[in-house]
Amino acid sequence: MEFFEVLRKRRSIRRFQDKKVPGELVEKLLKAAFLSPSSYNKRPWHFIVVDDKEKLWRLSKAKLGASGLATAPLAIVVTADGEKSDVWIEDASIAAEHIHLAAVALGLGSFWVQIRNRMHNEEKSAEEYVRELLDIPENYRVLCIIGVGYPAENKPPHGEEIFEWGKVSYNRFGMPFEK
Ligand SMILES: Cc1cc2nc3c(=O)[nH]c(=O)nc-3n(C[C@H](O)[C@H](O)[C@H](O)COP(=O)(O)O)c2cc1C
């Protein structure tokens, strides 16, 4: 699939078929993540592959907006060593997006579940909830979870309306950019 087509076809898929993601595709998703750039090439990330049904169900309870993980056959939890890099958020975000895009190219669907800065309930952060569930060491920060699987919903690719030319300036902020 041509790269621009991958970009247009990338939609958030939150319902999945009851079908395992083959090991070789899981490996490709992880390779896509490892191909990410990172500040000073520190590569602070650590990915947790989850296909255990019970754990996926528990992850779906991490916060509001995570429920799609209950039908996902696979989740990749994106973490990074916050002591290794002061820009671990950026590094981990790029890796997460690589996974999200690679899924499209591989005929899979996926969605991003934000964990950092989100709450599980009034007392506990979503990050703490996920940390406890998956035994993640304190120095590793949890950015997000990418739920992955074969889509059980059909979403159209993004159309022309996605291109918000009014959000582009030319040479100076506020000067219209003429295509
Ligand atoms: C930083 C970030 C956090 C997101 N958090 C969630 C989330 O917690 N749960 C969810 O279902 N979708 C989440 N999304 C997906 C967005 O809702 C989605 O990308 C947006 O609605 C646009 O739809 P599209 O992905 O189909 O283009 C998140 C996306 C990003 C980039």
The ligand as an SDF file (V2000), in Angstrom:
LIG
                    3D

 31 33  0  0  0  0  0  0  0  0999 V2000
   -3.0900   11.4410   22.0870 C   0  0  0  0  0  0  0  0  0  0  0  0
   -4.3110   10.6440   21.6860 C   0  0  0  0  0  0  0  0  0  0  0  0
   -5.1190   10.1130   22.6590 C   0  0  0  0  0  0  0  0  0  0  0  0
   -6.2400    9.3460   22.3100 C   0  0  0  0  0  0  0  0  0  0  0  0
   -6.9450    8.7310   23.2940 N   0  0  0  0  0  0  0  0  0  0  0  0
   -7.9510    7.8930   22.9530 C   0  0  0  0  0  0  0  0  0  0  0  0
   -8.5780    7.1080   23.9570 C   0  0  0  0  0  0  0  0  0  0  0  0
   -8.2130    7.1330   25.1270 O   0  0  0  0  0  0  0  0  0  0  0  0
   -9.5830    6.2910   23.5780 N   0  0  0  0  0  0  0  0  0  0  0  0
  -10.0010    6.2000   22.2680 C   0  0  0  0  0  0  0  0  0  0  0  0
  -10.9290    5.4370   21.9890 O   0  0  0  0  0  0  0  0  0  0  0  0
   -9.4020    6.9340   21.2860 N   0  0  0  0  0  0  0  0  0  0  0  0
   -8.3770    7.7530   21.6010 C   0  0  0  0  0  0  0  0  0  0  0  0
   -7.7110    8.4630   20.6150 N   0  0  0  0  0  0  0  0  0  0  0  0
   -8.1680    8.3720   19.2120 C   0  0  0  0  0  0  0  0  0  0  0  0
   -8.8800    9.6550   18.7710 C   0  0  0  0  0  0  0  0  0  0  0  0
  -10.1490    9.7380   19.3930 O   0  0  0  0  0  0  0  0  0  0  0  0
   -9.0070    9.6460   17.2330 C   0  0  0  0  0  0  0  0  0  0  0  0
   -7.7320    9.6110   16.6660 O   0  0  0  0  0  0  0  0  0  0  0  0
   -9.7810   10.8530   16.6940 C   0  0  0  0  0  0  0  0  0  0  0  0
  -11.1080   10.8320   17.1350 O   0  0  0  0  0  0  0  0  0  0  0  0
   -9.7690   10.9170   15.1610 C   0  0  0  0  0  0  0  0  0  0  0  0
  -10.3450    9.7610   14.5900 O   0  0  0  0  0  0  0  0  0  0  0  0
   -9.4920    8.8300   13.5810 P   0  0  0  0  0  0  0  0  0  0  0  0
   -8.3340    8.2550   14.3970 O   0  0  0  0  0  0  0  0  0  0  0  0
  -10.4150    7.7530   13.1090 O   0  0  0  0  0  0  0  0  0  0  0  0
   -8.9610    9.6720   12.4760 O   0  0  0  0  0  0  0  0  0  0  0  0
   -6.5960    9.1870   20.9480 C   0  0  0  0  0  0  0  0  0  0  0  0
   -5.7720    9.7660   19.9700 C   0  0  0  0  0  0  0  0  0  0  0  0
   -4.6340   10.4510   20.3240 C   0  0  0  0  0  0  0  0  0  0  0  0
   -3.7210   10.9930   19.2520 C   0  0  0  0  0  0  0  0  0  0  0  0
  1  2  1  0
  2  3  1  0
  2 30  2  0
  3  4  2  0
  4  5  1  0
  4 28  1  0
  5  6  2  0
  6  7  1  0
  6 13  1  0
  7  8  2  0
  7  9  1  0
  9 10  1  0
 10 11  2  0
 10 12  1  0
 12 13  2  0
 13 14  1  0
 14 15  1  0
 14 28  1  0
 15 16  1  0
 16 17  1  0
 16 18  1  0
 18 19  1  0
 18 20  1  0
 20 21  1  0
 20 22  1  0
 22 23  1  0
 23 24  1  0
 24 25  2  0
 24 26  1  0
 24 27  1  0
 28 29  2  0
 29 30  1  0
 30 31  1  0
M  END
$$$$
